[in-house]
Amino acid sequence: MTTRRSFLKNAGGTVALATVGPVAMASGRITETHHAPGEDLFKLGMAGYTFVHFTLDQALEMMKKTDVHYLCIKDFHLPLNSTPEQITAFHEKLAKAGVTGYAVGPIYMKTTQEVDNAFAYAKRVGVKLIIGVPNTDLLPYVDKKVKEYDFRFAIHNHGPDIELYPNAVSIHNAIKNLDARIGFCFDMGHDRRNGDDPVADLQTYAKRIFDIHLKNVTAASKEGKTCELGRGVIDIPAFVDMLRKVKYDGSCSLEYEKDMKDPLAGIAESVGYFKGVCDATRTNKRKS
């Protein structure tokens, strides 16, 4: 296992926690200048649940401080019944902060009406990816709605805490015969807490993984807690290598659930570590 300490030593001690580079804004598009364009297909984002105790303005300020530009939208920042005017104002606020809302959810669904509401909400918001947790009996109806809307639907795994979709294989077994636009929001931390291997599962189910909740945990058991990305039991450099091997092109959205009322330091450390891992492993690959 690659620990935070061993990685920092191998990467020269300061790479992983280095200050991230500037962001240039041009024609409404964001260009991250600390990486050469096109080197990695995946993007670093934030899972909206990280900011459950904060207003949208506060969340965007933390994203600005940590140089992260993609957000999975939660309904406590943009309610399911938002008006067109509220949605427009929301997107204007994100654009001003240099942030793109790329998906909505997770949204829990226990009835067909709640499925309808989720798809209608995503359409009004202007995204084509829903992170959802539907009851299994609703999956045929989700399949129908995916075909109707031409949206992707990513089911979130919740580890040993919730019987519904505890791990990757439970999602796979539920969706394997459904439309290919139904897949995973792969929570790598919950996967590990369930006793599974996130790196192996990423490789196995890559074609159906549309979103990733990026996190590390303190133990490969139900007792494991979310921690800073470089301090847990998941081998993050190996996970990044696998992202490249499978050509993952979605978002890796940090879901930071430690110190949730005061998360900025942990978010900053985790973002710096992830970017440092990406930089160092890319450099090492070129040298090999």
C-alpha positions, 0 to 999 in steps of 0.5 A, a space after each residue: 500500500 502506498 501511504 501518504 508519507 511514502 508517496 510524499 517521499 517518492 514525489 520529492 516531499 513537496 509535490 503533493 501539497 504544492 500550490 496549484 497553478 492559476 486558472 485562465 478564463 477565456 470566452 466563458 471556458 475554464 483552462 487549467 494551466 497547471 496541466 498540459 491540455 489533454 493529458 488526463 481525460 478525467 476531471 477533478 470536481 466536488 460532490 455537493 454533499 461535502 457542503 451540506 452545512 454551507 450556503 452556495 456562496 460559501 461552497 463556491 468560495 471554498 472551491 475557488 480557494 482550492 482551484 476546483 471547477 466542477 460541481 455535482 449539484 445537490 438539492 439543498 443548493 438548488 431545490 428540486 422545485 426550483 423555478 427557471 429564474 432560480 436556475 438561471 440565477 444559480 448558473 450565473 453564480 456558478 459561472 461567475 465563480 468559474 464553476 460548471 455544474 455537471 450533474 445533479 444528485 444523489 437523489 433518492 427515489 422510492 416512487 415513479 413520481 420521484 423518478 419523474 421529478 428527478 428527470 424533469 429537474 435535471 432537464 430544467 437544470 441543463 445537465 444530462 447526468 443524474 446521480 440516483 438511488 432508486 429502489 430496485 423495483 423502479 429500475 425498469 421505469 428508470 430504464 424507460 426514462 433514460 431512453 425517453 430523455 437520453 440522459 445517463 443515470 448513475 447509481 450510487 453505492 453506499 457500502 455496508 451502511 445501507 442494504 440498497 446497493 452496498 457495493 459495485 457488484 450489487 449495482 452491476 447485477 441490478 443493471 446488467 440487462 438494462 440500457 447502457 446509459 444506466 451505470 455507477 456513481 462509484 463511491 470508492 470509499 464506501 466500496 473499500 468499507 464494504 471490504 472490496 477493492 476500488 482499484 479492481 472494481 474500477 477496472 471491472 466496471 469501467 464502461 458503466 462508471 459515469 461518476 466517481 466520489 473520490 475519497 479515502 477511508 481509515 479502514 476496510 470495514 464498516 468502522 472506516 471513516 472518511 479521511 484526507 485523501 492521502 491518509 487512508 487505506 486506499 492506494 490513490 496512486 494505483 487508483 489514478 493509474 487505473 483511471 488512465 488505464 481504463 481511459 475514464 473520462 468523467 469527473 472524480 468528485 471529492 466527497 469530503 465527510 470529515 470535519 463537515 462543519 469546518 472542511 476547508 483544510 481537509 479539502 485543500 489537503 486532499 485536492 493538493 494530494 490528488 493533483 500531486 499524485 496525478 503530476 508525479 505519476 504522470 512524470 514517472 510514467 514519462 521517465 519509465 
